[in-house]
Amino acid sequence: MNAIITVVGTDQVGIIAAVSAFLAERNINIEDITQTILSGNFVMMMMVDLSACSKPLETVKEELAKKGEAMNVSISIMHEKVFSAMHRI
């Protein structure tokens, strides 16, 4: 199962490292990643594979939100199909 993770917030050292470590600890593989800095704001999108993760998507979603709060960034995750449906023209 693939999902999209978005991370948005003020740029700071260690965002990519912290999110990557969080995912690795849960056997979530990063399949694709893009990130940029826009006027001092950090913006990252990741396509991840949750097939080896033992936790349900809702649990990962809650844990990522808490991780984001601790880092003062917004982190969200949604199933790839939901993301694709939302962004269809």
N, C-alpha and C positions, 0 to 999 in steps of 0.2 A: 504494500500500500504506500503510495506516495502522498506527500503533503507539502504545502508551501509555508515557510516560516518567514515572517517579516520582523525586522528590528529597526526601530526609529528612535532617535534621541540625540542629545548633544554629544558630539564626538568626545571620546575619552580613550585612554590607553586600555587595551585588554578586552574590548567588546567581543571581537571575533574569537579570541582565545577562550573566553569564558563560555560563550554559547557553544563553541565546538567541543569543549570539554564536557559540558552538560549533555550534549547529544551522544558523545562517545561512551559516557558512563551508562547510557541506556540502550546501547547497541543500535543507535539511529545513524544511518550512513548519509553523509552529505553527497548528493549526486551532482548538484550544480550550485554555484554561488556567484552572486554579484553584489558589489558594494560600492558606495561612493560617498563623498562628503559634499553636501549642498549648503553653502553659506554657514558652515560650522555645524551642520546637522548630519549625523551619521545615518545612512539609509542602507539596509542590506536585505536581500531576498535570497532564500535558499530553497532548493528542491531537495527533499529528504526522503529516504526510504525507511519506513517504519516496520517492515516485514519481520525483522529480527528483534524488535522491541517487545518485551513481555507486558508492558503497560498499555492500557487502552488510550486512545487518542484524547479523551476528555481529561484523563489524569495528567498526561504530558502537557496538555493545554494549561491546566491549572499550575503545574510546576513551572512552566515557562513564564507564565504571568508573574509568579512570585519572584523568579530569578530576575526578570526585567525590573520589577519594583526595587529590588535590592541594588540594581545597577543604575537606577534612574533612567531607564529606557523602556519603551513599549515593545513587548515581544508577543506576537500572535502566531497561531498555527491553524491551518484549515486544510481539510482534505483537498487534494488536487482537483477533483471533479467539481467541488463547490467553488473553488477559486476560478476555474475555467468558465463555469456557468455565470458567475458574477461579472466576468470581464469579457463576455461575448458581445460583439457589436450587433 
